[in-house]
């Protein structure tokens, strides 16, 4: 299951054009928004 969550995170980061270096440079609230977006993608995929 962990691999699937990692895939959603990767896809969301790629969708937003975020590289690991950009993620590292973000502040806490920006990172929280990105990871919340990942959770939304997981919910949408699993909601069917």
C-alpha positions in Angstrom: 0.0 0.0 0.0 2.9 2.3 0.8 4.1 2.2 -2.8 0.7 3.3 -4.1 0.6 6.3 -1.8 4.1 7.2 -3.0 2.9 7.0 -6.6 0.1 9.5 -5.8 2.5 11.8 -4.1 4.9 11.6 -7.1 2.1 12.3 -9.6 0.8 15.3 -7.6 4.3 16.8 -7.3 4.8 16.3 -11.0 1.4 17.8 -11.8 2.4 21.0 -9.8 5.9 21.0 -11.4 7.6 20.5 -8.1 11.0 19.0 -7.9 12.5 17.6 -4.7 14.7 20.8 -4.4 11.6 23.0 -4.7 9.8 21.0 -2.0 12.7 21.3 0.3 12.8 25.1 -0.2 9.0 25.5 0.5 7.7 26.7 3.9 5.6 24.5 6.1 2.2 25.8 4.9 3.1 25.3 1.2 4.2 21.7 1.8 1.0 21.1 3.8 -1.0 22.3 0.8 0.8 20.0 -1.6 0.4 16.9 0.6 -3.3 17.8 1.2 -3.7 17.8 -2.6 -2.2 14.4 -2.7 -4.8 13.2 -0.2 -7.5 14.7 -2.3 -6.2 12.8 -5.4 -6.2 9.5 -3.3 -9.8 10.1 -2.2 -11.0 10.9 -5.8 -9.3 7.7 -7.1 -10.7 5.5 -4.3 -14.2 7.0 -4.3 -15.5 5.0 -7.2 
